[in-house]
Amino acid sequence: MLLGHLKWPERWLTQVLIGHTLKPKKPTFARNLIGARLREVRRCARPRISQEDLCGRIARYGVVLTRTQVAKIESGRRPVSDYEAVALAVALKLAPADLLPSRAQFLAR
């Protein structure tokens, strides 16, 4: 269906009604393997560690991440570099390998 002849409100409404989106869809695959485990460890810690606290902890090791970047890592929307993963693990008092999923979890995704 060609929508070029319609003006803005009609084109937008037509696109919404026939299922077109105005923005391209984001990929649904995760861009990192540690995000879900990072969120789990952070939330299960006692006292609980906020995303802001985590940012402060990793800043001690020279890695600067904002709260938004941590949220995107946890949701799988941002890739993680190796030095960021190590800093996150050390800040949570874990071995870096503890943030990675097990073999069964990896194969099940």
N, C-alpha and C positions, 0 to 999 in steps of 0.2 A: 504494500500500500504506500503510495507516495503522499507524503505529508507536507511537501514544500509549499503548496498553495494555501495552506491554512495559516492563520495568524497565531500568535503565541498562545493565548488561552486555549483555543480549540486544539492546537497541535499537542499541547501538554496533556490535555484531558484525553485526547485520542490515544496518545502514547501510553498513558496510565491504564486506560480501559482495555487496550489490546495487549498489555503485558510488556511493553517496551520500558526500559529504564532510561533515565536521563544520564546516568553515570555508568561507566563500565563496571561490571561486577568484579569484586576482589576475588583472588584465588581462594579456594576453600581448604587447601592443604596447609599444614603447619610449616612454618619456615625455620623451626628449630625443634630439637628433641627434648630440651630441658624445661620448657615453659610450664607444663602442667606440674611437674615434680617441684619446680621452684615455688610455685604458688602453694602447693600442698605443704611443703616444709615451712615456708614462711608463716602460713596460717596456723599450723600445728605447734609452732614454737610457743613456749611459755616463759616469760610474757610474750604475747603476740608481737610480731615484727611487722610494722607497716611498710608500705612501699617507700615512703619518705625515709624511714629509719634505715632501710636497706641501702638506699642511695647514699646516705651519710656514711654507712659502714664501708661501702666499696670505695668511697672517695678517699679514705685513708690509704688505699693501695694505689692511688693515682688513676682510678677508672671513674670517669664522670658519666653518669646516666641520670636522666631526669625521671621523675615519677611516671610520666607518660611513657617513656621508653621501657621502663620496667613492666608497666601494664601491658604494653604491646608484646614484650618477650613472653610474659605469662600466658597471653592469649594465642601465641604462636604467629602473630602478625609481623614480627621483627626477627631477623636472623641475629644470632649471637656469635661474636668473635671468640676465639679461644681464650684470649686474656680476660675478656669479660666473664666468661663461664668460670674460669679459675677464681677470679676475684669474688664472684657471687658465692661460690662454694666455700671459700675461705671465710667470707663474711658471715656465712651461716654455720660455720664450724663443721663443715663436711669435707670429705674427700671429693675432688671434682668428679670422679666416676659415680658417686652417689646421686648426682643429679641426672645421670643418664637412665633411660628406661631399661628394664631387664630385656633379655632376648625375647621372651614370650610376649611382653608388652609391645616391643618393637614390631614383631611379626604380626600381631593382632590388629595393628592400626590400619 
